[in-house]
Amino acid sequence: MKYEIKNSFTGAVQFTAEIECDENASVSVRVGLSVKWAIKSHADLSRANLSGANLSRANLSGANLSGADLSRADLSRANLSGANLSHADLSRANLSGANLSGADLSGADLSGADLSRANLSGADLVDGGQRSDGWRFVGWVKDNVLQIRAGCRSFSVTEARAHWLATRAGTPLGDETTAILDHIEAVARIRGLVKP
């Protein structure tokens, strides 16, 4: 069966994949199989509309997914090591257990993404670690603004500080959160992700 993947900005057909699946297979399965075909065929995945794709456990190591729409995609346990995900839309994507080591995530939208148990070593992110109540904090830059992903919520760093000041000021959890945010902000500046 032939399945077309379109450019997420222009709507033009970016590539046509030859996949084998049941004709009643869901769109997410078809897109997932098409991406796997594209990787094997060295097709251009940049700016592709891959929204909602089932790419769980897929090997996307080194893939060029810059500017791709991967919103709501299932990338759990996928190998994205060294992948170019710059300016990709990863909002609400499931990246739990994914290998993002060395991935370029500059300008990517990670709002609402699940990064639990993801390998972020060497990725263009700042891992703030896990707070004592189990929430993990990650920082990234979108449109030159430092963003914070904490648990299931996303904020700008300014919004994050205001939120925890209003809800946890003067508590050990509030103090721990402030230390985590300070760490993320300092590391982002040192790495040149944000300007001083």
Backbone as CSV, one residue per row, in Angstrom:
resi,resn,N_x,N_y,N_z,CA_x,CA_y,CA_z,C_x,C_y,C_z
1,MET,0.842,-1.170,0.000,0.000,0.000,0.000,0.897,1.245,0.000
2,LYS,0.498,2.247,-0.752,1.238,3.510,-0.771,0.607,4.461,0.234
3,TYR,1.485,5.187,0.955,0.988,6.166,1.917,1.816,7.438,1.779
4,GLU,1.145,8.573,1.636,1.832,9.850,1.425,2.050,10.586,2.735
5,ILE,3.245,11.109,2.906,3.565,11.987,4.024,3.713,13.385,3.447
6,LYS,3.004,14.320,4.054,2.994,15.683,3.528,3.825,16.620,4.387
7,ASN,4.237,17.706,3.772,4.969,18.758,4.465,3.996,19.460,5.403
8,SER,4.403,19.655,6.652,3.495,20.243,7.636,3.231,21.722,7.392
9,PHE,4.025,22.387,6.553,3.838,23.815,6.286,3.142,24.077,4.956
10,THR,3.538,23.320,3.919,2.987,23.587,2.597,1.856,22.636,2.208
11,GLY,1.800,21.474,2.850,0.792,20.472,2.496,1.167,19.652,1.277
12,ALA,2.304,19.972,0.667,2.755,19.221,-0.513,3.230,17.834,-0.086
13,VAL,3.082,16.858,-0.973,3.553,15.503,-0.686,5.069,15.544,-0.587
14,GLN,5.579,15.100,0.543,7.021,15.122,0.775,7.660,13.805,0.347
15,PHE,6.992,12.699,0.623,7.428,11.410,0.120,6.265,10.430,0.180
16,THR,6.360,9.415,-0.645,5.354,8.363,-0.677,6.026,7.069,-0.258
17,ALA,5.503,6.458,0.783,6.090,5.233,1.331,5.341,4.009,0.834
18,GLU,6.053,2.939,0.658,5.474,1.632,0.335,5.438,0.844,1.635
19,ILE,4.247,0.701,2.210,4.124,0.020,3.501,3.199,-1.182,3.385
20,GLU,3.387,-2.102,4.304,2.514,-3.264,4.380,1.748,-3.195,5.688
21,CYS,0.438,-3.031,5.579,-0.409,-3.034,6.763,-1.844,-3.281,6.349
22,ASP,-2.652,-3.604,7.309,-4.072,-3.836,7.075,-4.709,-2.537,6.594
23,GLU,-5.620,-2.629,5.653,-6.250,-1.411,5.133,-7.073,-0.676,6.186
24,ASN,-7.399,-1.346,7.292,-8.134,-0.708,8.383,-7.205,-0.186,9.477
25,ALA,-5.896,-0.235,9.249,-4.937,0.241,10.250,-5.145,1.730,10.503
26,SER,-4.905,2.142,11.738,-5.087,3.550,12.104,-4.062,4.426,11.391
27,VAL,-4.366,5.699,11.315,-3.455,6.664,10.694,-2.125,6.677,11.435
28,SER,-2.156,6.593,12.767,-0.902,6.635,13.532,0.000,5.457,13.173
29,VAL,-0.581,4.288,12.941,0.208,3.113,12.542,0.759,3.322,11.129
30,ARG,-0.062,3.842,10.225,0.388,4.078,8.848,1.527,5.092,8.796
31,VAL,1.372,6.166,9.561,2.442,7.181,9.589,3.709,6.581,10.181
32,GLY,3.553,5.829,11.262,4.718,5.188,11.889,5.451,4.269,10.927
33,LEU,4.729,3.437,10.206,5.349,2.543,9.226,6.000,3.342,8.099
34,SER,5.369,4.441,7.700,5.922,5.291,6.636,7.231,5.934,7.058
35,VAL,7.306,6.362,8.321,8.548,6.968,8.822,9.660,5.922,8.848
36,LYS,9.338,4.722,9.288,10.348,3.651,9.305,10.829,3.362,7.875
37,TRP,9.922,3.369,6.906,10.285,3.187,5.505,11.184,4.346,5.063
38,ALA,10.813,5.572,5.465,11.578,6.762,5.073,13.008,6.697,5.591
39,ILE,13.175,6.239,6.831,14.517,6.136,7.412,15.355,5.157,6.587
40,LYS,14.786,4.017,6.262,15.525,3.020,5.468,15.838,3.544,4.068
41,SER,14.955,4.365,3.532,15.121,4.891,2.173,15.854,6.225,2.130
42,HIS,16.274,6.721,3.284,16.972,8.007,3.384,16.136,9.163,2.851
43,ALA,14.824,9.096,3.045,13.925,10.182,2.620,14.071,11.374,3.567
44,ASP,13.737,12.535,3.080,13.817,13.777,3.855,12.606,13.871,4.793
45,LEU,12.869,13.867,6.095,11.796,13.957,7.095,11.665,15.353,7.684
46,SER,12.539,16.274,7.288,12.451,17.620,7.847,11.137,18.259,7.418
47,ARG,10.485,18.925,8.372,9.222,19.631,8.158,8.053,18.715,7.788
48,ALA,8.217,17.403,7.951,7.143,16.465,7.609,6.050,16.492,8.679
49,ASN,4.833,16.252,8.255,3.704,16.171,9.183,3.606,14.742,9.692
50,LEU,4.103,14.516,10.899,4.120,13.197,11.525,3.297,13.216,12.807
51,SER,2.378,14.127,12.884,1.554,14.303,14.071,0.815,13.012,14.406
52,GLY,0.902,12.597,15.669,0.196,11.420,16.147,0.785,10.091,15.712
53,ALA,1.950,10.097,15.086,2.548,8.853,14.584,2.895,7.901,15.715
54,ASN,2.722,6.623,15.467,3.141,5.596,16.422,4.566,5.198,16.063
55,LEU,5.526,5.777,16.779,6.941,5.514,16.537,7.603,4.915,17.774
56,SER,6.803,4.254,18.576,7.319,3.614,19.777,8.402,2.610,19.394
57,ARG,9.551,2.728,20.062,10.712,1.840,19.863,11.367,1.972,18.485
58,ALA,10.994,2.987,17.699,11.591,3.161,16.369,13.045,3.604,16.489
59,ASN,13.859,3.184,15.544,15.252,3.622,15.498,15.331,4.827,14.564
60,LEU,15.382,6.017,15.161,15.460,7.269,14.409,16.799,7.966,14.675
61,SER,17.773,7.181,15.050,19.095,7.705,15.368,19.661,8.474,14.180
62,GLY,20.057,9.725,14.438,20.665,10.561,13.404,19.697,11.107,12.368
63,ALA,18.405,10.858,12.521,17.423,11.317,11.529,17.306,12.842,11.522
64,ASN,17.036,13.394,10.346,16.785,14.830,10.236,15.278,15.048,10.344
65,LEU,14.833,15.441,11.533,13.424,15.714,11.800,13.234,17.193,12.121
66,SER,14.135,18.018,11.624,14.057,19.453,11.926,12.757,20.029,11.376
67,GLY,12.071,20.777,12.214,10.830,21.415,11.818,9.658,20.466,11.631
68,ALA,9.833,19.185,11.926,8.752,18.213,11.735,7.663,18.403,12.791
69,ASP,6.438,18.080,12.411,5.321,18.110,13.348,5.178,16.717,13.940
70,LEU,5.671,16.553,15.160,5.589,15.292,15.889,4.668,15.439,17.091
71,SER,3.777,16.416,17.032,2.869,16.625,18.159,2.025,15.368,18.369
72,ARG,1.857,15.010,19.628,1.071,13.848,20.048,1.620,12.515,19.522
73,ALA,2.842,12.498,19.000,3.432,11.245,18.508,3.845,10.373,19.686
74,ASP,3.760,9.067,19.491,4.240,8.121,20.493,5.667,7.758,20.134
75,LEU,6.611,8.374,20.837,8.033,8.133,20.639,8.627,7.421,21.853
76,SER,7.783,6.744,22.606,8.258,6.064,23.807,9.296,5.014,23.419
77,ARG,10.404,5.045,24.145,11.534,4.130,23.951,12.149,4.196,22.562
78,ALA,11.858,5.253,21.810,12.472,5.414,20.478,13.933,5.816,20.635
79,ASN,14.752,5.433,19.678,16.153,5.842,19.666,16.273,7.079,18.794
80,LEU,16.409,8.235,19.437,16.550,9.515,18.744,17.949,10.098,18.974
81,SER,18.891,9.234,19.314,20.240,9.713,19.596,20.815,10.403,18.367
82,GLY,21.349,11.586,18.570,21.957,12.349,17.491,20.988,12.882,16.452
83,ALA,19.691,12.759,16.699,18.695,13.233,15.720,18.633,14.755,15.726
84,ASN,18.323,15.320,14.567,18.115,16.756,14.459,16.625,17.024,14.644
85,LEU,16.267,17.489,15.841,14.884,17.813,16.170,14.712,19.319,16.359
86,SER,15.632,20.084,15.792,15.558,21.531,15.957,14.256,22.064,15.363
87,HIS,13.589,22.897,16.130,12.333,23.538,15.740,11.199,22.543,15.452
88,ALA,11.349,21.306,15.922,10.277,20.314,15.759,9.169,20.595,16.769
89,ASP,7.957,20.258,16.400,6.819,20.364,17.321,6.657,19.021,18.005
90,LEU,7.108,18.944,19.251,7.000,17.733,20.055,5.975,17.918,21.168
91,SER,5.095,18.884,20.993,4.108,19.147,22.037,3.214,17.923,22.242
92,ARG,3.025,17.587,23.497,2.202,16.448,23.929,2.693,15.109,23.375
93,ALA,3.948,15.042,22.938,4.514,13.775,22.460,4.902,12.909,23.650
94,ASN,4.807,11.605,23.469,5.240,10.662,24.500,6.689,10.295,24.214
95,LEU,7.609,10.870,24.991,9.033,10.609,24.846,9.558,9.806,26.034
96,SER,8.664,9.146,26.748,9.078,8.402,27.935,10.028,7.275,27.532
97,GLY,11.154,7.217,28.230,12.147,6.184,27.962,12.888,6.344,26.648
98,ALA,12.678,7.457,25.936,13.355,7.667,24.645,14.830,7.997,24.866
99,ASN,15.647,7.618,23.905,17.068,7.957,23.937,17.263,9.230,23.122
100,LEU,17.444,10.353,23.819,17.640,11.652,23.174,19.088,12.125,23.316
101,SER,19.991,11.203,23.629,21.378,11.596,23.845,21.949,12.230,22.582
102,GLY,22.516,13.402,22.755,23.137,14.118,21.647,22.168,14.693,20.630
103,ALA,20.862,14.643,20.905,19.879,15.185,19.959,19.899,16.712,19.987
104,ASP,19.660,17.326,18.832,19.555,18.778,18.736,18.084,19.140,18.917
105,LEU,17.761,19.716,20.063,16.391,20.102,20.381,16.243,21.615,20.437
106,SER,17.174,22.331,19.825,17.120,23.793,19.862,15.854,24.289,19.167
107,GLY,15.109,25.119,19.861,13.898,25.696,19.307,12.718,24.742,19.229
108,ALA,12.877,23.512,19.737,11.772,22.540,19.690,10.698,22.927,20.704
109,ASP,9.463,22.566,20.404,8.347,22.798,21.326,8.098,21.512,22.086
110,LEU,8.434,21.511,23.383,8.265,20.336,24.233,7.122,20.513,25.220
111,SER,6.268,21.499,24.994,5.180,21.737,25.945,4.255,20.530,25.983
112,GLY,4.021,20.042,27.186,3.145,18.897,27.391,3.768,17.560,27.055
113,ALA,5.047,17.540,26.664,5.700,16.276,26.315,6.042,15.482,27.574
114,ASP,5.958,14.163,27.473,6.328,13.274,28.579,7.781,12.875,28.388
115,LEU,8.662,13.399,29.250,10.094,13.110,29.171,10.549,12.177,30.284
116,SER,9.603,11.505,30.934,9.977,10.630,32.043,10.885,9.504,31.544
117,ARG,11.945,9.260,32.308,12.918,8.204,32.033,13.656,8.372,30.701
118,ALA,13.556,9.541,30.073,14.267,9.784,28.807,15.744,10.010,29.086
119,ASN,16.597,9.536,28.183,18.032,9.764,28.274,18.319,11.099,27.591
120,LEU,18.683,12.107,28.384,18.893,13.456,27.864,20.371,13.841,27.807
121,SER,21.267,12.883,28.029,22.689,13.219,28.083,23.161,13.790,26.747
122,GLY,23.781,14.939,26.825,24.302,15.586,25.633,23.252,16.217,24.731
123,ALA,21.992,16.135,25.127,20.928,16.762,24.331,20.941,18.259,24.581
124,ASP,20.360,19.020,23.672,20.321,20.469,23.782,19.195,20.869,24.743
125,LEU,19.247,20.282,25.940,18.284,20.531,27.015,19.065,20.667,28.304
126,VAL,18.438,21.215,29.310,19.055,21.265,30.626,18.196,20.413,31.558
127,ASP,18.759,19.314,32.009,18.042,18.434,32.922,18.239,18.955,34.338
128,GLY,17.142,19.399,34.950,17.207,19.924,36.310,17.096,18.860,37.377
129,GLY,16.893,17.633,36.946,16.791,16.536,37.899,15.370,16.352,38.409
130,GLN,15.272,15.471,39.367,13.972,15.116,39.920,13.821,15.712,41.310
131,ARG,12.701,16.377,41.537,12.408,16.950,42.842,12.052,15.821,43.808
132,SER,12.131,16.056,45.087,11.915,15.005,46.088,10.531,14.375,46.017
133,ASP,9.546,15.054,45.406,8.205,14.470,45.280,8.031,13.714,43.962
134,GLY,9.131,13.562,43.189,9.090,12.766,41.966,8.951,13.553,40.676
135,TRP,8.679,14.860,40.749,8.543,15.659,39.527,9.917,15.915,38.933
136,ARG,10.035,15.699,37.621,11.289,15.951,36.923,11.208,17.297,36.231
137,PHE,12.292,18.060,36.279,12.365,19.399,35.693,13.362,19.412,34.541
138,VAL,12.930,19.947,33.391,13.775,20.050,32.210,13.616,21.454,31.646
139,GLY,14.708,22.052,31.220,14.671,23.371,30.597,15.052,23.284,29.132
140,TRP,14.424,24.103,28.315,14.762,24.221,26.900,14.395,25.616,26.440
141,VAL,14.877,26.012,25.287,14.642,27.360,24.780,13.721,27.302,23.568
142,LYS,12.683,28.119,23.613,11.778,28.268,22.472,11.582,29.750,22.242
143,ASP,11.818,30.207,21.018,11.698,31.624,20.662,12.505,32.507,21.613
144,ASN,13.715,32.065,21.925,14.660,32.775,22.796,14.178,32.951,24.231
145,VAL,13.215,32.137,24.653,12.714,32.199,26.032,12.946,30.844,26.683
146,LEU,13.573,30.848,27.849,13.806,29.614,28.585,12.476,29.066,29.083
147,GLN,12.193,27.822,28.705,10.964,27.135,29.099,11.301,26.078,30.150
148,ILE,10.355,25.804,31.011,10.521,24.785,32.036,9.411,23.764,31.892
149,ARG,9.806,22.514,31.840,8.853,21.400,31.846,8.982,20.742,33.208
150,ALA,7.887,20.716,33.958,7.895,20.126,35.299,6.702,19.195,35.421
151,GLY,6.977,17.920,35.590,5.879,16.970,35.642,5.108,17.020,34.348
152,CYS,3.847,17.407,34.418,3.010,17.462,33.212,2.744,18.895,32.761
153,ARG,3.442,19.868,33.340,3.175,21.268,33.012,4.379,21.931,32.380
154,SER,4.103,22.935,31.552,5.160,23.721,30.909,4.932,25.195,31.197
155,PHE,6.034,25.906,31.470,5.989,27.330,31.792,7.209,28.006,31.180
156,SER,7.143,29.324,31.033,8.388,30.070,30.841,9.045,30.069,32.221
157,VAL,10.337,30.344,32.293,11.000,30.319,33.602,10.390,31.379,34.525
158,THR,9.971,32.509,33.968,9.336,33.560,34.772,8.001,33.071,35.330
159,GLU,7.200,32.416,34.484,5.918,31.868,34.945,6.125,30.775,35.985
160,ALA,7.171,29.951,35.781,7.457,28.875,36.740,7.785,29.448,38.110
161,ARG,8.639,30.466,38.133,8.994,31.078,39.418,7.752,31.661,40.100
162,ALA,6.918,32.354,39.339,5.703,32.952,39.904,4.754,31.871,40.432
163,HIS,4.626,30.773,39.690,3.733,29.689,40.109,4.186,29.082,41.437
164,TRP,5.476,28.747,41.534,5.934,28.107,42.764,6.065,29.082,43.924
165,LEU,6.253,30.347,43.637,6.231,31.351,44.692,4.823,31.447,45.278
166,ALA,3.817,31.416,44.413,2.425,31.517,44.859,1.947,30.258,45.571
167,THR,2.480,29.099,45.179,1.945,27.844,45.723,2.831,27.166,46.765
168,ARG,4.129,27.477,46.793,5.041,26.752,47.689,6.028,27.638,48.441
169,ALA,5.825,28.948,48.427,6.780,29.860,49.085,6.966,29.494,50.547
170,GLY,8.213,29.496,50.997,8.522,29.253,52.399,8.456,27.799,52.831
171,THR,8.286,26.894,51.887,8.243,25.465,52.219,9.507,24.794,51.698
172,PRO,9.869,23.641,52.253,11.037,22.926,51.721,10.891,22.599,50.228
173,LEU,9.673,22.244,49.790,9.452,21.952,48.380,9.631,23.207,47.531
174,GLY,9.198,24.352,48.053,9.394,25.617,47.355,10.863,25.973,47.247
175,ASP,11.613,25.775,48.346,13.050,26.053,48.325,13.777,25.131,47.353
176,GLU,13.377,23.863,47.328,13.991,22.905,46.405,13.701,23.305,44.956
177,THR,12.470,23.725,44.695,12.088,24.143,43.349,12.887,25.362,42.905
178,THR,13.048,26.325,43.786,13.835,27.515,43.466,15.267,27.131,43.119
179,ALA,15.853,26.204,43.871,17.219,25.755,43.593,17.304,25.073,42.225
180,ILE,16.292,24.276,41.891,16.265,23.595,40.593,16.165,24.613,39.462
181,LEU,15.276,25.600,39.616,15.120,26.627,38.575,16.393,27.448,38.428
182,ASP,17.037,27.783,39.561,18.310,28.511,39.509,19.349,27.710,38.725
183,HIS,19.399,26.396,38.996,20.354,25.513,38.309,20.093,25.500,36.799
184,ILE,18.844,25.293,36.409,18.508,25.230,34.983,18.868,26.539,34.298
185,GLU,18.524,27.655,34.930,18.814,28.962,34.337,20.315,29.194,34.199
186,ALA,21.079,28.846,35.231,22.533,29.049,35.201,23.181,28.191,34.116
187,VAL,22.796,26.914,34.033,23.385,26.024,33.025,23.001,26.479,31.619
188,ALA,21.766,26.924,31.431,21.334,27.417,30.119,22.177,28.612,29.694
189,ARG,22.511,29.486,30.640,23.355,30.656,30.318,24.774,30.216,29.989
190,ILE,25.321,29.305,30.783,26.689,28.830,30.561,26.808,28.187,29.179
191,ARG,25.799,27.441,28.791,25.819,26.759,27.481,25.490,27.700,26.337
192,GLY,25.131,28.929,26.643,24.796,29.889,25.603,23.414,29.690,25.005
193,LEU,22.547,28.931,25.698,21.196,28.706,25.202,20.352,29.960,25.358
194,VAL,20.653,30.733,26.395,19.972,32.014,26.605,21.027,33.082,26.846
195,LYS,20.684,34.304,26.538,21.629,35.411,26.737,21.541,35.901,28.178
196,PRO,22.687,36.322,28.743,22.685,36.794,30.140,21.816,38.028,30.329
